[in-house]
Amino acid sequence: MRIARLALEEKQVNYGLVEVDVFAKTGVPQEHLKRHPFGRIPAFEHGDFNLYETGAIVRYIDDAFPGCKLQPTDLKARAKVNQIVGILDAYAYQTLVWDIYVDRVVAARDGRLANEQKIAAALPRAIVCLSELNRLMDDQGFLIGGSVTLADLYAAPIFACFMQTPEAASQMEGCEKLIDWWQRFASRDSMSRTRP
Ligand SMILES: N[C@@H](CCC(=O)N[C@@H](CS)C(=O)NCC(=O)O)C(=O)O
C-alpha cells in the first residue's frame, strides 16, 4: 500500500486514505472485499473508477495526473525500471520483508521467538536480491536515472523494513551504491509523509 501512496506523494496528488486492517481477527471487512475481492491492500478509487493491484494503480496514477513522470520514456531505462520492479515483487519482498524482517523485528515486538531456520534459509536469497539491485542500478541519484521512478517506489518500503534488521549490515556489505541510495531516499518528504 505504501507504494501507491508514495506515487501519489511524489506526484503531489491530493488524496484521502481509508485505513483497512486486512489482518483483523474477524477477517477482512466486508466493505473492503467489495473493493478488493482478494482481500488485499491497496485498492484505489478515482471518481467512479476503481482499481486494485499495485502495478495497475501506480501506472494509472502516473498517466492520469500531472507532475514528475515515474516511468522513463527512454526504452532501455524503462525496461530496467520494469526489471527492478519485477525482482522486488517476485523475490525481494518475500525474502527481505516476510522471511527476515517479520521473523526478526515483528516477532520480537510481538514477544514471539524468531524462526531462525527460516531467516537462515532466506539469507542466501537476500544476497542475490541485494547484489542484483546494486548491480542493476545506474547510480545517477536514483535506482534508475536522475529522477524518482517506480523502481524507487517499489524498493523503498521494502528497505524501510529490511534496514531495521540486524542482518542488514552484513547482507549489504559490498552494496555501497544501494546503501547510498537508501540513505538519500529515506529522507524524502514522501517517505516521512507515508511512514506507517
Ligand atoms: N498483487 C497485489 C499484492 C497485494 C498484497 O499482497 N498486499 C499485502 C500488503 S502489502 C496484503 O494485503 N496482505 C494481506 C494478506 O496477505 O492477507 C498487489 O500488487 O497489489
The ligand as an SDF file (V2000), in Angstrom:
LIG
                    3D

 20 19  0  0  0  0  0  0  0  0999 V2000
   -0.5590   -8.3710   -6.0400 N   0  0  0  0  0  0  0  0  0  0  0  0
   -1.0270   -7.4530   -5.0130 C   0  0  0  0  0  0  0  0  0  0  0  0
   -0.4710   -7.8930   -3.6510 C   0  0  0  0  0  0  0  0  0  0  0  0
   -1.0110   -7.0340   -2.5510 C   0  0  0  0  0  0  0  0  0  0  0  0
   -0.6340   -7.5750   -1.1790 C   0  0  0  0  0  0  0  0  0  0  0  0
   -0.2710   -8.7410   -1.0080 O   0  0  0  0  0  0  0  0  0  0  0  0
   -0.7640   -6.7090   -0.1840 N   0  0  0  0  0  0  0  0  0  0  0  0
   -0.4760   -7.1260    1.1760 C   0  0  0  0  0  0  0  0  0  0  0  0
    0.0060   -5.9540    1.9950 C   0  0  0  0  0  0  0  0  0  0  0  0
    1.4650   -5.2530    1.3570 S   0  0  0  0  0  0  0  0  0  0  0  0
   -1.7430   -7.6300    1.8160 C   0  0  0  0  0  0  0  0  0  0  0  0
   -2.8050   -7.0730    1.6040 O   0  0  0  0  0  0  0  0  0  0  0  0
   -1.6470   -8.7040    2.5900 N   0  0  0  0  0  0  0  0  0  0  0  0
   -2.7710   -9.2520    3.2640 C   0  0  0  0  0  0  0  0  0  0  0  0
   -2.7980  -10.7550    3.2060 C   0  0  0  0  0  0  0  0  0  0  0  0
   -1.8290  -11.3530    2.7080 O   0  0  0  0  0  0  0  0  0  0  0  0
   -3.7900  -11.3110    3.6650 O   0  0  0  0  0  0  0  0  0  0  0  0
   -0.5850   -6.0330   -5.3610 C   0  0  0  0  0  0  0  0  0  0  0  0
    0.4710   -5.8860   -6.0020 O   0  0  0  0  0  0  0  0  0  0  0  0
   -1.3030   -5.0820   -5.0240 O   0  0  0  0  0  0  0  0  0  0  0  0
  1  2  1  0
  2  3  1  0
  2 18  1  0
  3  4  1  0
  4  5  1  0
  5  6  2  0
  5  7  1  0
  7  8  1  0
  8  9  1  0
  8 11  1  0
  9 10  1  0
 11 12  2  0
 11 13  1  0
 13 14  1  0
 14 15  1  0
 15 16  2  0
 15 17  1  0
 18 19  2  0
 18 20  1  0
M  END
$$$$
